Structure formats: C-alpha cells, structure tokens
Amino acid sequence: MDETELTRRLEVLRIEHRDLDAAINALSEAGSSDQMQLARLKKRKLRLKDEMAIIEDWLVPDIIA
C-alpha cells in the first residue's frame, strides 16, 4: 500500500471507530442488558484502534533525536 491508500484506510477506520463509540454509548445509555453485544462492540473498537496505530506508525517516520 502506498501512502495515499494508507491515509484513506486510516480515515475509514477512524470513522468506523467513532461510529462504534456512538453505538456503545447509545446501548449503554439505553440500559441495554445485552452485555455480549457491548463486549463485541468494545472488542471491535479496540482492534480498530490497534490497526489505526499500526498505520499511523507506517505513515510517521521514525525520527532519532
């Protein structure tokens, strides 16, 4: 993947991460008793965060000070 593709992928992941955050908040505020669904959403959100961190590391060069 080139830098442009990585940047696009990162933006898609950020949008999905925000959407998951909103869904988790909505379920929590609604008093949902479906703890399994909440756990799945939170786990997915963490995976997205990890993937975003990997892409950000690829996009930002290491600078040795």
N, CA, C and O atoms as CSV, one atom per row, in Angstrom:
chain,resi,resn,atom,element,x,y,z
A,1,MET,N,N,0.842,-1.186,0.000
A,1,MET,CA,C,0.000,0.000,0.000
A,1,MET,C,C,0.883,1.244,0.000
A,1,MET,O,O,1.905,1.305,0.684
A,2,ASP,N,N,0.466,2.221,-0.777
A,2,ASP,CA,C,1.208,3.468,-0.764
A,2,ASP,C,C,0.613,4.407,0.288
A,2,ASP,O,O,-0.383,4.092,0.939
A,3,GLU,N,N,1.243,5.546,0.430
A,3,GLU,CA,C,0.848,6.489,1.483
A,3,GLU,C,C,-0.594,6.964,1.331
A,3,GLU,O,O,-1.299,7.132,2.326
A,4,THR,N,N,-1.033,7.180,0.101
A,4,THR,CA,C,-2.405,7.646,-0.144
A,4,THR,C,C,-3.412,6.590,0.294
A,4,THR,O,O,-4.412,6.907,0.939
A,5,GLU,N,N,-3.147,5.336,-0.055
A,5,GLU,CA,C,-4.052,4.256,0.341
A,5,GLU,C,C,-4.089,4.095,1.852
A,5,GLU,O,O,-5.149,3.868,2.435
A,6,LEU,N,N,-2.924,4.214,2.485
A,6,LEU,CA,C,-2.871,4.104,3.947
A,6,LEU,C,C,-3.652,5.238,4.606
A,6,LEU,O,O,-4.353,5.023,5.595
A,7,THR,N,N,-3.527,6.434,4.060
A,7,THR,CA,C,-4.251,7.584,4.605
A,7,THR,C,C,-5.757,7.386,4.472
A,7,THR,O,O,-6.513,7.683,5.398
A,8,ARG,N,N,-6.192,6.881,3.311
A,8,ARG,CA,C,-7.618,6.608,3.113
A,8,ARG,C,C,-8.106,5.535,4.080
A,8,ARG,O,O,-9.165,5.672,4.691
A,9,ARG,N,N,-7.329,4.473,4.211
A,9,ARG,CA,C,-7.703,3.373,5.117
A,9,ARG,C,C,-7.794,3.891,6.550
A,9,ARG,O,O,-8.704,3.514,7.289
A,10,LEU,N,N,-6.867,4.746,6.944
A,10,LEU,CA,C,-6.872,5.313,8.286
A,10,LEU,C,C,-8.132,6.135,8.523
A,10,LEU,O,O,-8.725,6.060,9.599
A,11,GLU,N,N,-8.544,6.911,7.542
A,11,GLU,CA,C,-9.754,7.727,7.674
A,11,GLU,C,C,-10.993,6.835,7.808
A,11,GLU,O,O,-11.875,7.116,8.620
A,12,VAL,N,N,-11.058,5.770,7.019
A,12,VAL,CA,C,-12.180,4.837,7.116
A,12,VAL,C,C,-12.224,4.203,8.507
A,12,VAL,O,O,-13.293,4.072,9.103
A,13,LEU,N,N,-11.070,3.817,9.014
A,13,LEU,CA,C,-11.003,3.217,10.352
A,13,LEU,C,C,-11.434,4.212,11.429
A,13,LEU,O,O,-12.129,3.844,12.376
A,14,ARG,N,N,-11.024,5.459,11.284
A,14,ARG,CA,C,-11.410,6.483,12.268
A,14,ARG,C,C,-12.919,6.689,12.280
A,14,ARG,O,O,-13.518,6.844,13.344
A,15,ILE,N,N,-13.533,6.693,11.108
A,15,ILE,CA,C,-14.982,6.857,11.022
A,15,ILE,C,C,-15.681,5.675,11.673
A,15,ILE,O,O,-16.622,5.852,12.447
A,16,GLU,N,N,-15.221,4.470,11.359
A,16,GLU,CA,C,-15.821,3.283,11.963
A,16,GLU,C,C,-15.633,3.275,13.479
A,16,GLU,O,O,-16.526,2.857,14.216
A,17,HIS,N,N,-14.479,3.733,13.937
A,17,HIS,CA,C,-14.192,3.803,15.373
A,17,HIS,C,C,-15.166,4.762,16.064
A,17,HIS,O,O,-15.700,4.454,17.129
A,18,ARG,N,N,-15.391,5.932,15.445
A,18,ARG,CA,C,-16.347,6.905,16.001
A,18,ARG,C,C,-17.758,6.336,16.025
A,18,ARG,O,O,-18.495,6.516,16.995
A,19,ASP,N,N,-18.129,5.647,14.945
A,19,ASP,CA,C,-19.462,5.046,14.874
A,19,ASP,C,C,-19.654,3.988,15.960
A,19,ASP,O,O,-20.708,3.915,16.591
A,20,LEU,N,N,-18.628,3.176,16.165
A,20,LEU,CA,C,-18.708,2.163,17.225
A,20,LEU,C,C,-18.815,2.820,18.594
A,20,LEU,O,O,-19.558,2.352,19.456
A,21,ASP,N,N,-18.081,3.894,18.789
A,21,ASP,CA,C,-18.140,4.618,20.056
A,21,ASP,C,C,-19.552,5.130,20.306
A,21,ASP,O,O,-20.069,5.031,21.419
A,22,ALA,N,N,-20.172,5.677,19.265
A,22,ALA,CA,C,-21.540,6.177,19.392
A,22,ALA,C,C,-22.514,5.040,19.677
A,22,ALA,O,O,-23.428,5.195,20.488
A,23,ALA,N,N,-22.327,3.905,19.019
A,23,ALA,CA,C,-23.206,2.752,19.241
A,23,ALA,C,C,-23.055,2.214,20.665
A,23,ALA,O,O,-24.044,1.863,21.309
A,24,ILE,N,N,-21.830,2.153,21.145
A,24,ILE,CA,C,-21.581,1.677,22.510
A,24,ILE,C,C,-22.228,2.612,23.519
A,24,ILE,O,O,-22.868,2.165,24.471
A,25,ASN,N,N,-22.059,3.911,23.307
A,25,ASN,CA,C,-22.668,4.891,24.212
A,25,ASN,C,C,-24.185,4.797,24.192
A,25,ASN,O,O,-24.827,4.864,25.240
A,26,ALA,N,N,-24.762,4.643,23.002
A,26,ALA,CA,C,-26.220,4.550,22.879
A,26,ALA,C,C,-26.752,3.313,23.601
A,26,ALA,O,O,-27.761,3.388,24.302
A,27,LEU,N,N,-26.080,2.185,23.432
A,27,LEU,CA,C,-26.518,0.962,24.113
A,27,LEU,C,C,-26.384,1.090,25.627
A,27,LEU,O,O,-27.251,0.647,26.380
A,28,SER,N,N,-25.300,1.693,26.053
A,28,SER,CA,C,-25.077,1.866,27.492
A,28,SER,C,C,-26.121,2.795,28.105
A,28,SER,O,O,-26.670,2.506,29.169
A,29,GLU,N,N,-26.394,3.917,27.427
A,29,GLU,CA,C,-27.357,4.885,27.951
A,29,GLU,C,C,-28.779,4.346,27.917
A,29,GLU,O,O,-29.612,4.726,28.740
A,30,ALA,N,N,-29.056,3.462,26.967
A,30,ALA,CA,C,-30.393,2.886,26.860
A,30,ALA,C,C,-30.615,1.807,27.923
A,30,ALA,O,O,-31.718,1.278,28.060
A,31,GLY,N,N,-29.568,1.493,28.664
A,31,GLY,CA,C,-29.690,0.484,29.709
A,31,GLY,C,C,-29.813,-0.918,29.139
A,31,GLY,O,O,-30.477,-1.784,29.708
A,32,SER,N,N,-29.163,-1.123,28.008
A,32,SER,CA,C,-29.240,-2.426,27.353
A,32,SER,C,C,-28.659,-3.511,28.255
A,32,SER,O,O,-27.604,-3.342,28.867
A,33,SER,N,N,-29.367,-4.610,28.316
A,33,SER,CA,C,-28.892,-5.723,29.132
A,33,SER,C,C,-28.102,-6.716,28.286
A,33,SER,O,O,-27.702,-7.768,28.783
A,34,ASP,N,N,-27.874,-6.394,27.018
A,34,ASP,CA,C,-27.134,-7.274,26.129
A,34,ASP,C,C,-25.628,-7.025,26.288
A,34,ASP,O,O,-25.003,-6.342,25.477
A,35,GLN,N,N,-25.079,-7.589,27.336
A,35,GLN,CA,C,-23.664,-7.391,27.639
A,35,GLN,C,C,-22.757,-8.031,26.593
A,35,GLN,O,O,-21.649,-7.553,26.347
A,36,MET,N,N,-23.231,-9.111,25.981
A,36,MET,CA,C,-22.434,-9.774,24.947
A,36,MET,C,C,-22.247,-8.856,23.745
A,36,MET,O,O,-21.151,-8.772,23.192
A,37,GLN,N,N,-23.299,-8.176,23.343
A,37,GLN,CA,C,-23.208,-7.247,22.216
A,37,GLN,C,C,-22.277,-6.088,22.550
A,37,GLN,O,O,-21.461,-5.690,21.719
A,38,LEU,N,N,-22.390,-5.545,23.755
A,38,LEU,CA,C,-21.490,-4.466,24.173
A,38,LEU,C,C,-20.041,-4.926,24.153
A,38,LEU,O,O,-19.158,-4.199,23.698
A,39,ALA,N,N,-19.800,-6.131,24.645
A,39,ALA,CA,C,-18.434,-6.665,24.670
A,39,ALA,C,C,-17.887,-6.821,23.253
A,39,ALA,O,O,-16.724,-6.509,23.000
A,40,ARG,N,N,-18.717,-7.301,22.331
A,40,ARG,CA,C,-18.278,-7.453,20.933
A,40,ARG,C,C,-17.923,-6.103,20.316
A,40,ARG,O,O,-16.905,-5.963,19.638
A,41,LEU,N,N,-18.778,-5.118,20.561
A,41,LEU,CA,C,-18.521,-3.785,20.008
A,41,LEU,C,C,-17.232,-3.193,20.577
A,41,LEU,O,O,-16.441,-2.599,19.845
A,42,LYS,N,N,-17.029,-3.356,21.869
A,42,LYS,CA,C,-15.816,-2.827,22.505
A,42,LYS,C,C,-14.571,-3.533,21.984
A,42,LYS,O,O,-13.539,-2.899,21.766
A,43,LYS,N,N,-14.668,-4.836,21.786
A,43,LYS,CA,C,-13.529,-5.589,21.262
A,43,LYS,C,C,-13.200,-5.146,19.840
A,43,LYS,O,O,-12.031,-4.988,19.488
A,44,ARG,N,N,-14.229,-4.949,19.028
A,44,ARG,CA,C,-14.027,-4.468,17.660
A,44,ARG,C,C,-13.383,-3.084,17.667
A,44,ARG,O,O,-12.491,-2.799,16.868
A,45,LYS,N,N,-13.844,-2.233,18.575
A,45,LYS,CA,C,-13.301,-0.883,18.690
A,45,LYS,C,C,-11.803,-0.926,19.046
A,45,LYS,O,O,-11.014,-0.147,18.511
A,46,LEU,N,N,-11.427,-1.825,19.936
A,46,LEU,CA,C,-10.014,-1.965,20.304
A,46,LEU,C,C,-9.172,-2.462,19.128
A,46,LEU,O,O,-8.048,-2.001,18.929
A,47,ARG,N,N,-9.715,-3.402,18.351
A,47,ARG,CA,C,-8.992,-3.880,17.168
A,47,ARG,C,C,-8.786,-2.763,16.163
A,47,ARG,O,O,-7.722,-2.652,15.553
A,48,LEU,N,N,-9.814,-1.933,15.993
A,48,LEU,CA,C,-9.682,-0.791,15.084
A,48,LEU,C,C,-8.601,0.168,15.576
A,48,LEU,O,O,-7.803,0.678,14.790
A,49,LYS,N,N,-8.587,0.403,16.875
A,49,LYS,CA,C,-7.588,1.309,17.451
A,49,LYS,C,C,-6.180,0.767,17.216
A,49,LYS,O,O,-5.267,1.524,16.887
A,50,ASP,N,N,-6.004,-0.542,17.387
A,50,ASP,CA,C,-4.704,-1.157,17.140
A,50,ASP,C,C,-4.298,-1.016,15.680
A,50,ASP,O,O,-3.147,-0.698,15.382
A,51,GLU,N,N,-5.238,-1.252,14.766
A,51,GLU,CA,C,-4.945,-1.139,13.342
A,51,GLU,C,C,-4.610,0.304,12.973
A,51,GLU,O,O,-3.721,0.554,12.160
A,52,MET,N,N,-5.330,1.252,13.577
A,52,MET,CA,C,-5.043,2.664,13.316
A,52,MET,C,C,-3.641,3.014,13.793
A,52,MET,O,O,-2.927,3.751,13.113
A,53,ALA,N,N,-3.236,2.500,14.945
A,53,ALA,CA,C,-1.905,2.777,15.482
A,53,ALA,C,C,-0.818,2.230,14.556
A,53,ALA,O,O,0.208,2.878,14.349
A,54,ILE,N,N,-1.041,1.047,14.005
A,54,ILE,CA,C,-0.069,0.448,13.083
A,54,ILE,C,C,0.077,1.315,11.831
A,54,ILE,O,O,1.192,1.594,11.391
A,55,ILE,N,N,-1.041,1.733,11.269
A,55,ILE,CA,C,-0.997,2.568,10.060
A,55,ILE,C,C,-0.343,3.903,10.355
A,55,ILE,O,O,0.454,4.391,9.554
A,56,GLU,N,N,-0.667,4.503,11.497
A,56,GLU,CA,C,-0.048,5.780,11.867
A,56,GLU,C,C,1.463,5.624,12.009
A,56,GLU,O,O,2.218,6.517,11.624
A,57,ASP,N,N,1.906,4.498,12.558
A,57,ASP,CA,C,3.355,4.255,12.676
A,57,ASP,C,C,4.009,4.169,11.301
A,57,ASP,O,O,5.124,4.654,11.111
A,58,TRP,N,N,3.310,3.544,10.331
A,58,TRP,CA,C,3.854,3.465,8.976
A,58,TRP,C,C,3.920,4.826,8.332
A,58,TRP,O,O,4.858,5.107,7.585
A,59,LEU,N,N,2.946,5.684,8.600
A,59,LEU,CA,C,2.871,6.988,7.952
A,59,LEU,C,C,3.832,8.006,8.554
A,59,LEU,O,O,4.298,8.908,7.857
A,60,VAL,N,N,4.130,7.868,9.837
A,60,VAL,CA,C,5.014,8.831,10.514
A,60,VAL,C,C,6.408,8.216,10.605
A,60,VAL,O,O,6.584,7.189,11.261
A,61,PRO,N,N,7.385,8.818,9.967
A,61,PRO,CA,C,8.735,8.247,10.004
A,61,PRO,C,C,9.356,8.366,11.396
A,61,PRO,O,O,9.095,9.308,12.144
A,62,ASP,N,N,10.174,7.386,11.707
A,62,ASP,CA,C,10.895,7.442,12.985
A,62,ASP,C,C,11.974,8.517,12.890
A,62,ASP,O,O,12.753,8.568,11.938
A,63,ILE,N,N,11.992,9.365,13.900
A,63,ILE,CA,C,12.999,10.427,13.946
A,63,ILE,C,C,13.849,10.189,15.190
A,63,ILE,O,O,13.350,10.203,16.316
A,64,ILE,N,N,15.107,9.975,14.969
A,64,ILE,CA,C,16.008,9.763,16.093
A,64,ILE,C,C,16.559,11.115,16.498
A,64,ILE,O,O,17.207,11.801,15.707
A,65,ALA,N,N,16.291,11.490,17.742
A,65,ALA,CA,C,16.710,12.811,18.224
A,65,ALA,C,C,18.101,12.753,18.797
A,65,ALA,O,O,18.624,13.770,19.253
